[in-house]
């Protein structure tokens, strides 16, 4: 298989998703960018 990874501006998100949805075999994973990095969480 092939993998494509990209970061896009929020305002272009829907446009890019519409393009990617043209490929029926594609698995699309949409996520937010974590800009804080690794950290310890106290629960």
Secondary structure in CASP SS format (residue, H / E / C, confidence):
PFRMAT SS
TARGET T0000
AUTHOR 0000-0000-0000
METHOD secondary structure of the structure
MODEL  1
X C 1.00
X C 1.00
X C 1.00
X C 1.00
X C 1.00
X C 1.00
X C 1.00
X C 1.00
X C 1.00
X H 1.00
X H 1.00
X H 1.00
X H 1.00
X H 1.00
X H 1.00
X H 1.00
X H 1.00
X H 1.00
X H 1.00
X H 1.00
X C 1.00
X C 1.00
X C 1.00
X C 1.00
X C 1.00
X C 1.00
X C 1.00
X C 1.00
X C 1.00
X C 1.00
X C 1.00
X C 1.00
X C 1.00
X C 1.00
X C 1.00
X C 1.00
X C 1.00
X C 1.00
X C 1.00
X C 1.00
X C 1.00
X C 1.00
X C 1.00
END
